[in-house]
């Protein structure tokens, strides 16, 4: 059984901080669950270009408001508490936070722990692992 608290994970290398967001990786590849689970905060007033070419992601909004725009068709979808969106087509998108967004995210395949977006908004398939 794996038991860890968000507070414990936030005080470890499992917390990764970027310019527009921070992500606490509660479950990682090394946990052998077949997916990774993250609590991610998107900072208010930001726009983040994301294109997970190597991963599928499901995202549930816990708090805050924003929107996601799929770049292939220009569709914009509102995000607010209770919204679930799934990037099941490796969708290239813009994530905008009008207020701070708190999101629960699941990645398949799982992340190793230290991933950040590259210049194209992509996480590498394999990155350095958290110890």
N, C-alpha and C positions, 0 to 999 in steps of 0.2 A: 504494500500500500504506500502511496505517495501522499504526504500531507505537508503542505507549506502554506504560509500566510502571505498575503499581498505585502504586508509590512516587512516580512523577512526578505522577500524577493526584491523589494525596492531598496533594501540596504546592501545589496550584493551586485555582482557583475551581471545579474539578470536584468538590471535596469539599464537601458540603452537610450541615450539622449541625442537628438538631432536638432536642427534649426527650427523645424515646424512642429515637432512631435517628440514624445518620449514613450517608450514601450517597456513594460515590465513583463518579461517572458516567464510565465508561471510553469509551463511545461515546455520542454525542448526535446530534440531528437534523442539525446542521451537518456531521457526518461522512458524510451521504448514504448510509447503509446500509439505511434503511427501518425501523430499530428502534433502540432505545437499550439499552445493556448497563451494568449497575451491580453493584458489590460493596457490599452493604449490611450494616451491623451493627445489630441490634436489641438494645438494652441489657437486661441481666438484670433480671428482676423487673418488667418493664413490660407494659402492655397498650395497644395502639394500634388505634384505630378507623379503618378504611380502606374507602373505597368508590370505586373507580376507574370513574366513570361515563363517562369519555372514553377510557379505555385498557384494553387487555388486558395481562395480566402473566403470565409464567411465572417460577417461583421454584424454585431448587435449593438445598437446605441443604448447605453445606460443613461447618459445625461448629455445635455447641450443640444445645439441646433446647428445645422449646416446643410450641405448638399453635395451630391456626387454627379459629375457630368461624364458620360461615356463619350470618348473622343471619336469613335467610329461613326456615330450617328448624331452627336450633339444633344442627346436627350439629357435632361437635368431632373434628378430625383431628390426630393427633400429628405433630410435626415433629422429625426427627433427621437426622443426616448420611445422605445418600443419598436423602432424600425430595424429590420434585418435586411441586409443586402448581401448577395453572393456573387463573387467574381468567378463565374463558372466557365468563362470563355477567355480567360487571361486578358480581361478587358482593360485596355489602356484608359485611364480616367484622371480627372482632376477632383481632388477632395478639398472642399472649402468649409471652413469652420467660421460661422458668424459669431458663435460663442464657443467657449471651450467644450470640446467633444470628449466624452469618456466612452470608450468602445471596448467591447470584448471581442477578440479576434481569434479565429482558428485557421491554421495554415496546414495544407497538405501538398507536398511532403513537408515534414516538420522542419523548422529552422533550428540551427545549431546554437544560436544565441547572440552573436555579435553583428548580425547583418544590419546594414544600412542601405538605403537606396543609392544606386549609382546614378550617373548623369542622365540615364534614360528612365529613371524611376523603378529600376529592376533590382530585386534581391538576387544575389548569386545562388545557384543551386546548392553549392557547398561553400560554407564560410567557416571562419574560425569558431571554435566551440567555446562556450563558457566552461570554466574548470569546475 
